[in-house]
Structures are given as C-alpha cells and as structure tokens.
Amino acid sequence: MNFGSVIKERRALLKISQQDLAEYSGVGISTVKDIERGVGNPSMETLKKILDVVGLEMVLQVKHTG
C-alpha cells in the first residue's frame, strides 16, 4: 500500500472531500488527486501539510547496512 492510498482511506474515513483536503492543507486540488492516484511526486513539506489535516504522521527510518 502506498501513502496515496493511506491518505485516501483516511480522508474517506473522516468524510473529507479532496477539495476540502486541498483547502484545509493549502495544497492544490490537482496535487491531492495526483498523490491519491499514486502519480504525484510531492515534497516532504506538501506531504506533511496533508498528513497534518488527516491526523497522520510520517516516520522515516534509516536502514543500516553492513
């Protein structure tokens, strides 16, 4: 499952339209649609704005090799 799918499911659970999510996060509607379809390449800042609205957080892990 990609992050676009997670955002879409969470948005649906909260009963927020794509337009609402765009307005609340300050991100363009086309960006929201692209992210949910998995075709967008959003910046970390854009993702953070969207995740804040839907009540999710991003956790990055560094993988050690060797």
C-alpha positions in Angstrom: 0.0 0.0 0.0 1.4 3.4 -0.9 1.0 6.6 1.0 -1.6 7.9 -1.5 -3.9 5.0 -0.7 -3.4 5.6 3.0 -4.3 9.3 2.7 -7.3 8.5 0.5 -8.6 5.9 3.0 -8.1 8.2 6.0 -9.8 11.1 4.1 -12.8 8.9 3.4 -13.0 7.8 7.0 -13.0 11.5 8.1 -15.6 12.3 5.4 -13.4 15.0 3.9 -13.6 15.6 0.1 -10.5 16.0 -1.9 -11.4 19.7 -2.3 -11.8 20.1 1.4 -8.4 18.4 2.0 -6.8 20.7 -0.6 -8.3 23.8 1.1 -7.5 22.8 4.7 -3.9 21.9 3.8 -3.2 24.7 1.5 -2.2 22.3 -1.3 -3.7 22.4 -4.8 -6.5 20.1 -5.7 -4.6 18.6 -8.6 -1.7 17.7 -6.2 -4.1 16.0 -3.8 -5.6 14.0 -6.7 -2.2 13.0 -8.1 -1.0 11.9 -4.6 -4.1 9.7 -4.1 -3.7 8.2 -7.5 0.0 7.4 -6.8 1.3 9.5 -9.7 2.4 12.6 -7.8 5.9 13.3 -6.5 5.1 15.6 -3.6 7.7 17.3 -1.5 8.1 16.3 2.2 6.5 19.6 3.1 3.5 19.0 0.9 3.0 15.6 2.4 3.3 17.0 5.9 0.6 19.5 5.3 -1.8 16.9 4.0 -0.9 14.4 6.8 -1.5 17.0 9.5 -5.0 17.6 8.2 -5.9 13.9 8.2 -4.2 13.3 11.6 -1.4 11.1 10.4 2.4 11.5 10.8 5.3 10.5 8.7 8.0 8.4 10.3 11.3 7.9 8.4 13.7 5.2 9.3 17.4 4.9 8.3 18.4 1.4 7.4 22.0 0.5 8.4 23.8 -1.7 6.0 26.9 -3.8 6.7 
